[in-house]
Amino acid sequence: TTATNATTRAPTTRASTTQASTTTRASTTSVRPPHPSGASTTDIEDLYFYTQSGTGYYLPRTWDATCKGVSQSQPYPAFVSTSIRYTASLSHTQFFGGTVCGACIQVTGAEGTFLAYVDDKCSNCDPGTIDLNKNVSPMQTSSVTWRIVDCPVGNTKLSYIFIASSQWYLKFQILGARIPIDTARIQKSDGSYHPLTRTQ
């Protein structure tokens, strides 16, 4: 079954990984205007509403990407190679249990404004700080601002990567979404829908 990109959201399966460095990375957060709906700034939607600010660390990744789970060799969505400059890691706080996996962020810093694709979490980063996967040595840093934007998916369809299955469970990952995926349901043989559980 295929689905076109729209506003429907569904979960992806994630596997955890451990960040190589243990140094805490500090950041600063700009003063935020009132939320349009009056809500608190603790939800993933706030990463759309509010521009985040902190330090961008440009460094080559030497560990597995959390969002790729057990299948590190799986390809990225096609738009990543044509429209994305770097893959990125967000802080544990702004990772929202993997919901931001596959999100696109618009970053502004010393290299200008560009798109990055979120595929990992930075366990020792403060909110606002991001890691950007760049093949450079030594590591570079820059003050950055960023927020989540729609991914440039065009008319491409969502893809479903099956990771594992048995008579008791089905485990898969959804790629190529325009916006972060939140929930998904699977239709059973009797026509009813069963909500799926996100794992990391």
Salt bridges, closest charged atoms under 4 A:
ASP46 OD1 - HIS35 NE2 3.07
GLU111 OE1 - ARG85 NH1 3.38
GLU111 OE2 - LYS134 NZ 2.67
ASP119 OD1 - ARG61 NH2 2.85
ASP120 OD2 - ARG61 NE 3.71
ASP131 OD1 - ARG25 NH1 2.36
